[in-house]
Every structure is written in structure tokens, then in C-alpha cells.
Amino acid sequence: MFILKNAWISIKRNKGRNILIGIIILIIACACTITLAIKNTAEDLINSYKSAYDKEVTISFDRANMMKDFDPSQIEGRENAREKFDNIASYTIDDVKSFADSNYIESYYYTYSVGLNGNNIEKAEIELNNNMSNGFGRGKANNMSLTDFTLTGYSSVTAMSEFINGTYTMNEITDNAWDIAFDGNYVFINQELADYNNLDLNDKIKLETDNGNIYEFEIIGIFKENEEGNGEPMSMFSNSANTLVTNADAVANITNSEEINATINPTFIINSYDNVEKLQNEFYQKGLDENFVLQTNEEEATSGVSSIENINSFATTFLTLTLIIGGIVLFVINMINIRERKYEIGVLRTIGISKFKLTMQFVSELVIVSVVALILGAGIGAVSSKGVSNSLLASEINSSNERDEEIGKNFGGPNMNGGMFDRGDRGEMRGKGMPVIEAYDSIDAVVDIKVLLELLGIGLSLVLVSSIASMVSIERFTPLTILKERS
């Protein structure tokens, strides 16, 4: 009590000096509050962006490895390269499941594609006449494959990358489309194909294999392709005009009973990018041909947060400079304060006040002034931080919202019929495997308990640094020397 009483009396007696110290700490507190708010909000956005991207690994053909010994000038070299290419071992669904059984993999999904012919449906194509060929030759303008349609099955919503990245957008879907899409013979078809065959939702189409077996599918959605110029030269139709989208099980049911070729494109979700090389070696041990390599989406996942990371780095640098300059200024002011009160220290020591109590009194004075200034600074910073943070992070906040909304629209929601991706139901989106970015309409509560605790730690650190001057000086001074110097 004696220490606090003397400290309070000293604060009132030296108003000017303590007001100056308080103003400095107030400015530091305001700057630190705003900077910490921006820094923490930026970190939240970075984590939110990164969480929207799973750590993905895909299997790619290693063209460079295939061509490293190829000599196009030698007939024998060309024949060897052709033989080597023909002998590449493909992988099956069972292989993919075996690959996925790894400690490095958290989950996986895949697309499964097969070529089929139409039975009661014609593929979208226009024959060019002689006047329109222009060097492209007569014949079919769109799909030159041996089959009429490509039936592509997705193992989950997450695998539907064309819809996620906006290449495809759903125009119409049935009310229960996403409840049945992955459990039966249901398809989404291109708008061009629907128009060409006068098809609508709930219509049935029949597809036929080369063996003459017929499989019936019900249309539950109609999509359009947003990328222009992807079709064959002089074609009226896009590349996806004859692509039928279904689930992987529907394709597997066909391939399991037919001797037909199918294409598998798996994506594995790993726990760390650091384990890619180990995972690749594990795949080779499980039978993956060494002409395949693993590729990740690390660059894509990190490129979207570069601007936010720059803001975060700027905030960290500014905070560090603020603390260094503030600490130095407070230390100097406290040194001057001690010298001005040298005689007071000598008198108090002469009447028997211990060095410890005297040091605690000086520290208490600084603590009291600092606490008041920190409270005021935190309040002013809290009011200012929202506007500053929203201004600096406006583009990132908008992009997180826009990405979320665009993905929903691509799948037919939230305003389309059957809107599976209502923004009010993020749990359902996550439950169906959809990556979700936490969106911010604005940053309303950037100054939270975490910021206040960090600010308190900063304040106490500054007090400690500033108090070193008084601690050292009081330990050095002796009462008789101080009183003699006074004369």
C-alpha cells in the first residue's frame, strides 16, 4: 500500500511528465491495436483461403522421361519409343484404391470416363459442305472419336472440377438432383445436346456399347460450357457438347460387364506437401508405372493469398518498428525522469526506504500511467481498426465471397431450382465434399480478446524495458553521494 500511495502522489505531482509518457504509450497502443487487428484478420483470411484448397496430388504422364532417349533421326529409335509407349502399364480402379491406402493420404476422388454410342439420341454435329471446308476437309465438324458420347462419372461433388472452376455452369436442375446424382443412372447433359435432340429434364436417353448392350439414363440437369473456342475448327458446338456427366458407379457398372476401355483420373488428398516424394515411391512399389509422376496443386493453393500475405508482412514489420522506436523513446524519457528525481531518491533512501521498494514505486508509477493509456489506446484503436482493416483487405474479402457464390451458381444454386448450395447451409456444402471459403461481409470484431491480450503483453514489455533505467540507476545511487551532488 505504501508503494502504491507514494506512486499515486508522485503521478499527481509530476502531471506534465506523466501526461507525456501517457501520450506516447497511447499512440503506441493505438498503432499496435490497429496493426494487431489487421495482422490477425489477415492470418484468418489466409487460413480460410488455404483451407478451401485441399492438398491435392494427381497422377500425370511423365513425357520428359519417355522422350529422354528418343532419337527422331533414327528409325530404330522411333520404333523403340513406340514400343516403350505401348508397354506403359495403365492403372485400374482397384489400383487407385490400393494407392489411396496410405498413411500420407486422407481421402481421394476420381473421374471415370467411357465412350458410348447413342441409341435414342443423336450426338451434336454438323456436316460441312464443300464450300465450308476451307482446308479442314469434309466430314464431321465436332467429335472425331470412334464413339458418339463420352460418359464421365464423378466419384463425388469434389471431383467435379469443371463446375468448381467455372468451365461448366448448370442452367437447369431437378429439385432432387443432388440427392440422387451419385446413386443411379442419372446424367447432366450439355445445353447444346439438349437443344439438338429436343430434350428436357426428366427425359430418358439410351446409350449403347459396341457389344450392343443398352443402358438407360434419366436427365436431371442441363449445363453449358463457358469457355469459347474449344471445339473443332468450323464447329458449331463446344467440346463438351457430347459429354454426359454422371457418377463413377454408373460408369463402373458398365465397364465391369463390358470389354471396353475406360479412363481413370484420380485425385488424392494428402496431409502434407512434404510427403509427395515418399508417396510417389510408395505408388511405384504398389505397381504404378515409372513413366507416371505425381503433381500437386501447391502453387494454385498458395497463389491466391499472396496479396494478403503481403499485408500481413507489412503489419508485422510496422508492429516491430513501432515497438522498437516506442521502447527506445520510453527508455530515454525514463532515464531523464530518474536524473530529474535524483535528489528525491536520495532523500527516500536516507530515511530508510529500501532499494526494492523504491524501484517498485517507480515501476508502479509507470504501470499505472501505462494501463490508463493502454485502455484508451485500445478503445481508439478498436474504433479505427474496422475501417482500416476493411479498406486494406476489401479486395480479399470480396473475392472470398465471390468465389463461394460463383461455385454455388455453377452447380445450380443458390437461386436456381434445387439450390443445393444455399449460403446459409455451409454444413451441407462441406458434407458433399465442396471446398468452402469462410466469407466476410466486413470485419466487425477484429479487436477481440486475442488482440487485447497481445496488447497487454506489449504494454507490459514496454514497461519492463522502460523500468530497466530506474532499476539500474537506483541500484547505482547511494544516498550520501546524491545529497552531496545536490549541493
N, C-alpha and C positions, 0 to 999 in steps of 0.2 A: 504493500500500500504506500509506503514511504517513497518508493521509486516512482510509482505512477503519479503520486501527488506532486512531487517535485518536477516530473516531466511535464505535467499539465501547466504548472505555474510558469515553467521556462518557455513553453509554447506561447502562452499569452503575453509574456514579457517580450519575446522576440517575434512579434507578428510579421514584420516585413520579411525577415529571412525565411520563416516557415511558409509564408504565402508563396515566395519564390520557389521554394522546394516543392510545394504542393502543385504549383502551376506546371513545373517541369514534369512531375510524375503524372499529372492529369493528361498532359499532351502525350506522354509515352503510353499511358493506359488507353487513350482513345485510339492511337495508332495501332497498338497491339491488339485491341479488341476487334477493330475492322479487319486487320491483317489475318488474325487467327480465324475470324469468321469466314473470310474468303478462302483461306487455306483449307479449313475443314470441309467447307462446302465443295470446293474443287475436288478434294480427295473422295468425297461421297459420290460426286458425279463420275470420277474416273473409275471407281469401283463398280458403279452402276453400269457404265458402258462396258467394262470388261466382263462383268457377269452376264451381259447379254450375249456374249460370244463364248460358246463352249470351246475348249481347246481341242480342235479337230485335227485328225490325221486321215489322209486319203492315200490310196494306192495308185501310183502313176507309172506309166511305161517309161523306162529309162532309155530314151532314144540315143543319148550320147554313148551309153555303154554298148548298145547294139552296133553303132556305127564306128567305133574306135578302130577296128581292124579292117574296115571296109575300104577296098581299093577299086573305085569305079572304072579304072582304066584296064583292069584285068577281068576277063570273062570268068575265070575261076573264082575271083573274089566276089563277083556279083552272085554267082551260084552258091557260094558258101554263106553269104549274107542272107539269101533267100531261104536256104535250108535252116539256118540258125533261127530265122524269124518264124518259120513254120513249126519249129520244135519248141517254141515257147509254151510252157505249161500254163494253161488258164486255171482259174480257181472257181470253186463252186460255192453254193450257199453253205454247205457243210464246212468247207474250208473257212469261210468268213466267220462262222460260229466258233470254229476252233481258234482262229486268230483272236477273236474277242474274249476268249477265256484267258485273260492275262491280268496280272496284278497292276499293270500300268493303265488298264482300260476301265473306265467307269460305265460306259454304255456304248451302244452303236446303233446305226440305222443304215439302210441301203435302198437303192433303186434296182428294180429287176425288170428288164425290157425284153420283149419278144416281138417278132414280126408276124402279122396275121393278115389274111385276106378278108374282104367284105363279102357277106352273104346276102343281106338285105340292105346294104348301104354301099354307096359308091365313094371312092376317095376323091378328094377335091383336086381336080386337074383340068387343064385346058390344053387341047392340042393346037399347036401353032401351024398356021398355013405357010405356004412357000414365001409369001410376001413379008411375013413377020419373022422369019427365021434369022435373017441378018447374021449368018455365020454360026448360029448356035445349032443349026440342024433341025430337021423335023422331028416331031415326036412329042413326048410328054414333057411339059414345062416344069413340073414341080418335083414329084418324088420319083427318083430313078431306081429305087430299091426293088428287089425281087418280090416283095410283098406290098400289099396296099397300105397297111397301117402299122404303126409302132405302138404297141400296148406297153405302157410304162407303169410299173407298180411301185408304190412307195410304202416303205415299212411303217412310217409314222408321219405326222404333220411336219416334224423337224426335217425330214428328208426332202420335203417339197421346196427345194431351194429356189426354183424358178418363181414361185409365188412369194417367197420371203424377200427375194431381191428385186421383185417388181417386173421381171420379164413377162410373167403371166399375171393377169388380173381377172378375177371372177366377175362375170357380168350377171349371171343368174344362178341361184342355187335353190334346191328344195328346202323346206323348213327343217327337215330332219337329216340334211345331207351329212353333217359332221358326226352324227350319231351312228350312221350306218356305213360311212365311206370306207372304213377299214375292216368290214366284216361282211363280205359277199361280193357278188358280181355287179358292181356299180361303177360307172365311169363319169368323168368330166370330159367334155369334148370341146374342140375349138369352135368359136362362133362361125368361122368361115365354113367349116364342115357341116355345122348345123344348118346354115343357110343353104348350102349347096344341096343338101338332102331333105330340106324342109322338115327338120327335126326340132323337137321341143323337149322340155323337161318331162321326165317320167316315160318317154318313149323307149322302146326296146330295140336294140340293134343286135345283129348276129354276126359273129366273126368266125372264120373258118381256117383251119390249119391245112397244110399241104396234104395231110392224110385224109382230108375230107370231114374231120370232126368239127362240129359246130358248137360254139359257146355263146350264150345269150347274156347281154349286159343291159342294165337299166341306166338311163341318163339322169343323173342327179345334179348336174351343174354344167354351165357353159362358160368358157373363159375366152379371153382374147390375148393375143401376143402383142406386147407394147413396143418391141424392137422392130424397126422398119428396115427393109433392105436385106433381110436374111434369107429370102427364098432364092430359088434358082433364077438365072437371068431370064428376063421377059416373063416371069411368072406372076400370076395374079394373086398367088397365095403365099402365106408365110411358111417357114419351115415346120411350124407346129400344126399346120392345118390338118394333117393326117396323124397327129399324135393323140392317143387316147390315154387319159390318166386314170389309174385305178389303184388298188392296193397290192402289195407284194404277194400276199397269199393267193389272190386270184390268178396272178401270173404263175406262181408256183404250182397251182393245181393243174394248169395246162402243161407246163414243162415236165411235171412228174409223170404224166401219162403219154407224152409225145416225145419222139426223137427229133427235137428241134433245138436250134441254137438259141441261147439267151445271153444277155449281157448283164453283168452284176457290177454295181458301183457302190462299194461300202464306204461309210464314214465312221471312224472310231473317235469317241470322246475320251481323251486321256487326262490323267491327273496332273501332269506337268510336261511342258515342252522339253525339259531337260532329259526326259526319258525316251525321246524319239529314237535315238540311235540304238538303245538297248531293245526297244520294241521291234525295230526293223530286224535286228539279229534274231530275235525270238521268232518273228514271222518266217525268216529263212529256215530256221530249224524246224518249223512246222510245215514246211513244204512250199513256201512262196518262191516262185522263180526269181533268180537273182537279176533278171532283166527288169524287175519292178522295184521301185523305191517308194519311200513314204514321204509325203509332203504335208506341211502344216498350214494353218490359217493364222499363224502368229502375227505376220505383218499386217494382215487385214484387221485383226483384233486390236492391235495397238495403234494403228494409224489414225483412227478416229478420235483419239484422246490427246493428240499432240498439242493442240491449242490450249486445252485445259491444263495439261502438264506444264506448259509454259507459264500460265497464270499462277499455278501452284509454286513453280520455281521462283517466280518474281516475288510472290508473297513471302516465301521462306527467306530470300535474300534481303528483302526490305525489313522483315522482322529482326533478322540478325544484326543488320546495320543500326536499327533503332535501339536495340538493347545495348550494343557496344557503345554507341555515342551517348545514350542516356546514362549508362553506368559510369562512363568517364566524367560526364558533367556533374552527376551527383557526388562522385568521389571528390572532385575538386571543390565543390561547394562545401562539402562536409569538412574538408581539410581547412578551408578558410574559416568555417564556423568554429572549429576546435581552437585555432590560433586566436580568434577574437575572444574566446571564452577561457583563455588560458588562466587568467587570474581567478576566475570563478572556480576552476578545477583545483587550483592551489589552495584556495580558502576551504573548499569542501574536504579536501584531503587533510588539511591541517586540523579540522575539527573532528576528524576520525572516520570520515566516510571511506569505506574500502574501495579499492580499485574496481572490484567486481560490481558493487552497487552503482558506482559512478558510471561504469561502462553500460550497465543495464538501463540507467536513466537516459543516457544519450541515445541508446538504441530504441528505447520506448518512445522517445520524442519522435524519432524518425518513423517508427511503426505507426503511431497514431496519425501523423500527417499523411503517411503513405496510404493507410486504409481509407481515410476520407477521400483522398484524391483518386484512389483506385475505384471506389464506389461511384463517384461522379463520372470518372472516365469511362467506366463500363456502361453506365447509363447512356451517356452521349454516344459512345461507340455503337451500342445496341440500336439506337435510333438511326444512326447514319449507315450502319453496315448493310441493311437490307437494300437500300438504293444503290450503294456502291457495288455490292455483290451482284445484284440483278443486272446492273449496267455492264459489268465486266464479263459476266457469264451468260448474257442474253442469248447469243447465238447457240451456245451449247444446250441451254435449257430448251430452246425452241426445237433444235434438231432431235433431242431425245423424245419430245412429244410427237414430232412429225414422223419419226421412224416408226414409233408404236402405232400411230394412226394409219400410216401407209400400209404396214403389214396387215393390219386388220381389214382394210379395204381390199387388198389383193386377194384375200380369202373370202370376200363376200360380206364383210361386216365393217363397222358396227351398224350402219344404216341399211345395209342390204337385207333382204328377207333371209331369215335363218341366221341372223347376225351372231355367229359364234363368238366373235372377238369383241364383245362389249367391253369398253374401257373400265366399266365398273366391276368386272369379274375377271381379275388377273389370275385368280387361282385356277379357273378353267383353262385359261391360255397356257399356263405352266403345266397343268395336268395333261394337256395334249401335246406336250413337247415343244411348245413355242417359246423361243427366246424372248424375254421381256426386258425392256429398259425402264427402270423406275423414272417416271416423268415428273418434272417440276413445273407447275404453273408459274410459281415465283418462289423465292426463298424467303419464307416467312419467319423462320425460327433459327436463324444462323447463330445467334448468340445463345447457346444452350449451356447446360451445366458443365460440359466438357470445356467450352471456351472460358467460362468463369474460373474453373479450377486451374486451367493453364495460365490465365491472367494472374490469379493469386500466386501461383508458383513463380511467375516472372517478377511480381511485386516483391515477394519475399527475397528473391535472389538479388534484386537491386538494393534492397535494404541491407542485406548481408554485405554486399560489395561496398556500399557506401559507409557502412559501420566499421569496416576494417580500419579506416582512417582514425576514428575515435578510439578504437581498441588499442591500436599501436601507439597513438600519441599519449593516451592516459597511462599506459604501461611504462612509457619512457619518462614521463614527467615526474619530478619529485617536488613536494610542497615547498621546501626551502629555496630551491633553485627558481621556482616560479615566482615566489614572493620577492626574491632579490631582483629578478629581472624586471619586476613591476616598478621598482624604484628607479 
